[in-house]
């Protein structure tokens, strides 16, 4: 079985919240950065190296799935959709 989300985070994966700024302000995963999916392609340079690990989440998993596809198509190699905020490990 693959590496768990928690293991990826503990190993240094960058956690990216792709919800809106307002959603992020209402509560987010500790240590997450907010890059809303609608501006993700314009802000790719802010994320870091394409070879780094990234864990994405949103509210339900739909936007983060789309964001994961965007990152992979832009050449990011280690991108995981963790689903919704409620799915993130404690």
RAHUNOR-V955477 format. One record per pair of residues at least 12 apart in sequence whose ideal C-beta (glycine too) atoms are under 6 Angstrom apart, sorted by the first residue. I is the first residue (numbers start at 1). J is the second residue. Records with the same first field share a line. If there is no record, write none. Layout:
I = J, J
This chain:
5 = 55, 82, 89
6 = 89
8 = 53, 55
13 = 53, 55
14 = 54
15 = 29, 31, 32, 55
16 = 33, 35, 54, 56
17 = 32, 34
18 = 37, 56, 58, 63, 64, 67
19 = 58, 59
20 = 36
29 = 88
37 = 63, 67
40 = 67, 70
44 = 74
50 = 75, 76
51 = 77
53 = 78
54 = 79
55 = 80, 82
56 = 68, 81
57 = 82, 85, 88
59 = 84
60 = 84
61 = 83, 84
64 = 81
65 = 81
68 = 81
